[in-house]
Amino acid sequence: MKYFTFKQFRLTDERTAMKVGTDSVLLGSWLNKANYNNILDIGCGSGLISLMMAQRFAKAEIIGVEIDSNSVKDAKYNFEHSQWSHRLAVNQTDIRDFKSIIKYDLIISNPPFFTESLLPPKNSRAGARHDFQLSLDSLLESVVRLLKSNGVFAVVFPYDRENVLIEKASQANLYPQRILHTRNKANAHFKRCFIEFQQKQLSKVETEMLDIRNIDNEYSIAYRDLTKEFYLKF
């Protein structure tokens, strides 16, 4: 079995359609430090973000919700073989059908966000990365249903659809608190936005930008600093 090895955990993504990627690492690293007790990871895949949350928040109970059976197998294996197995669980279900007796301090998600264009050929990967299985509206409805009134919703989304995300979130009474724009390389187009939402409006939203690589195609100092808690090489 092949593994990705991080500083405090390792994981396999052999069965899941969506592999370990920069988006999830950035989202888990960028999230503000806080006293979270209950965390929900929507579309947890192989469990990378859940494991990062377990490392960062020592008292938190974390549950991942994932519809794909192969991803659930990877997540279960990775959780059981981590030092935080007693605080991690995965539930195989559609988030729209997920029932919980509690509401969550933090809901975090690297959701399916591509439209029907450029569908990848493999059905499981298509479902993992496209919104025909989970639309933005359905995601936000689930977040509102499961999030505490003072809770945080953290998400990564395509940069060119940021305005759509913010508009739809505001209709659900969720407003941006922090925003990060990222691009793969200096001087390239921005690719992703990372946003923390809460049920309060700010007069001014903190917005930052990050280049993952510099003009020499090496990892930037800012990217290294942000992710050094997890990456062995940093």
N, C-alpha and C positions, 0 to 999 in steps of 0.2 A: 504494500500500500504506500502511495506517495503522500508526503505531508508538506504543508507550508509551516515553517517553524518561526514563531515569534518569540519575544523575550520571555514571556511567562506561560505560553501555551503553544500547542501545535494543532493543526487540523487538516483533515482530508476533504477534498471536494470532488472525489472521483465519480460519484454517482449523480451529484446535482448538475442541472443543466447550466446554471450560471456559476462561473468560477470566481475564485477570490479576485477582487479587483480594487483599483485605487479608490473608486467612489466610496466603497464601504469603509476602507481604512481612514480616509479623510473625514467622513462623517463621524465615525467613532472617536477620532482624535480631536476634532474641532469642537465638539459639543462642550458647552460650559460645565464646569465642575459644580455640583450641587448635592444636596442631601436627598437623593432619590432612594425610596424604599421599595417601590414596585415599578418595574420597567416592562413594557411590551414592545417586542420587535416584530413588526408586521412584514411578512415575506422574508423570513429569516434565512432562507437558503441553507447553506451548510453551517450556519451559526456564527459566522465571524463577528458581526456586530454585537451579538449577545455575549460572546466571550470577551470582547473588548469592554463591554459594560460591566461584566463581572469583575474584570481586572481593575477598572477605574473606580467603581462604587462598591466598597467592601461590604456594605450592609444590605445591598439591594437583592431582592428576589426578581429573577428575570424569566419571562416566558416568551418563547418564539412561536409565532403562528405561521404555518406554511402549508400550502395546499398540495404541493408536489411530493409524492411518496418517496422518490429517490433522494430529494433534498432532505426530507425528514430523517431518512436512514443515516445520512451523513451527519446531520445536526445531533441526533441522539448519540451516535458514536463519539463525536467530538465533545459533547457535554459530559458524557460518562467518563471520558478519559482526561478530563481537566481537573484541576485542583478545586474548582468551584462547582462540582457536580451537584452538591446539595442545594445550590441556589439557582440552578438552571433547569428548564424543562422546555419541551417542544410539543405543540399541539397541532396535529394534522387536520386542518379544516380551512374552509373559506373564511376570511376575516368577517365577512358579512353574517356568517352563522355562528361566530365565536361568542360564547356566553361567559360572563365573568361576574362573580359576586362582589368584586372590588373594582374601583376605578384606579387609573394609573397616574403616578407622578410624572412619568416620562413615557411617551410613545415615540419610537424611532423607526424610520423606514427608508430603505433604498428600494423604491417601488417600481412596478412595471410602468415605464413612461414613454416608450416609443409608440408612435401611431401605427396604423396598419401598413404604411409604406415601409419598404425594405424589411419585410418580415424575414427572420432567419428561417432556414429550411427545416430545422428540427422542431417538432411540435412542442416538446417540453421547454425548449429554449424560447420559442415564440411566446408561450404562456408566461414565462418568467420575466420577459423584458417588454412585453406589449400590453396595452391597456384594454384589450378585448376581453380579458378575464376579470380585471379589476380596474374600473375607470377611476379617474381622479375624483369624481363626485362620490362614488362608493367608498373610496378611501377616506375622504373627509367626513362622510357620514359616520363611518366606523370610528374614526378618531374622536369626533364629538361625543359619540355614545359612550366611549370607554375612558376618556380623559377626565381627570379631576378638574374642577373649576379653576384651580391655580396651577394646573399642570403644564408641561412643555411638550410640544410636538416638533420633532426635529426630522428634516427630510432633505434628500438630495433630488434635484430635478434639472432638466435641460435648461440652460441659460436662456435660450430663445423662447421658452414657454414660462418664464418666471412671472410675467404679468398675469398670465392666465391662472397660475397657481395662487398668486396673492389675491387676485380678484375673487376667485371661488372660495378661498379660505376666509376672506373677510365676510362673505355672505354666510359663512358658518360661525361667525364671531371669533375667528382666529386671526391674529395680526402679527406681522413680523416684528421680532425683537432684535435679532442679529442676522446679518446676511454675509455670506462669503461667495465671491465669484472666483472661479478657477479656470485656468487654461493649461493645456498640456505643455506649452513652451512659451517663453518670452516672445512677444510680438505676434503671437498667434491669436485666433479668435477665442473668446471665452466659450467654454463648453458646458460648465455646470454652475448651478447656484445651490448653496447650502443655506437653509433657513431654519431658524428656531421661531416657532409661533407660540403665542399665549393669548388668553382672552383679555388682553388689555392693549389699547392703542397708545403708541408713543408719538410724540411730536417729531422726533428725529430717530431714525433707525441706524444703528451702527453697521456700516458696510465696509468690508475689506476685500482685497483681491490677493490672489496667490498664483504664482507661476510654479508648476510642478517641476519643470526643468528650466535651466537657464539657456542662454544663446549657444553655449558650448555643448548642449544636450546632456548636461550633468544635473543630478537632482539639486534643486535650489536649496540655499541655506534655510529659507523659510519653511520649505516642505520637510526638510530634515528635522528642524526644530519641532515642528508640529507633530510629527509621527515618531519621534525618537523613543517614546515610551513603549513602542511596540516592535519596531523593526530591529532586527539583530544588527544589520549593517550600519545603522545610524547610532 
